[in-house]
């Protein structure tokens, strides 16, 4: 069965610094997709970045980049130049037969 | 990106009553909609998958008679929590997928409180 794991329940980062949020996954499917979502206190799920299993290059979207290490089955999210508005829950997710399965989440707090 | 709405955003109901939550895709046809449940500071747990015009597929452990899902049109799915109890209090989020959208889009969520 597919599984996705986020081992950091909470993280702190100083404003303007970079932070890495960890995500590991387990699947036997050769084709899969990995997502990162941000969930602020309002509850909405905000799509951040996507990486396909066959993508050769790491995905980047503005200040977000995904450090995709296929052999290690990890898909860490890197946020550069953290802003106060980045404080939120962050979820890693993987596609499984059209469904999304989510990791446990990491609560990021950005300190001024 | 595509837009998915949910209504209501917040609802308080009394124990024993039923409450209906609507999920609408506003600018694309959603052949598949998903319903998730989320407890505070916890992950999203998939409850069921519904395809337009057919019965929903429920995840293991989810009571289909308690959480009634209807996906009667390509733009609307409803989740009805029947005979609600305080333990049903949670944040319910839907997402929608269609070919023209290309990926899942999430609704803003509905916070249900059962008193």
Interface residues (C-beta under 8 A of the other chain):
Chain A: X37 X42 X43 X44 X45 X47 X50 X89 X91 X98 X99 X100 X101 X102 X103 X104 X105 X107
Chain B: X1 X32 X34 X41 X42 X43 X44 X45 X46 X49 X91 X93 X95 X97 X103 X104 X106 X108 X109 X111
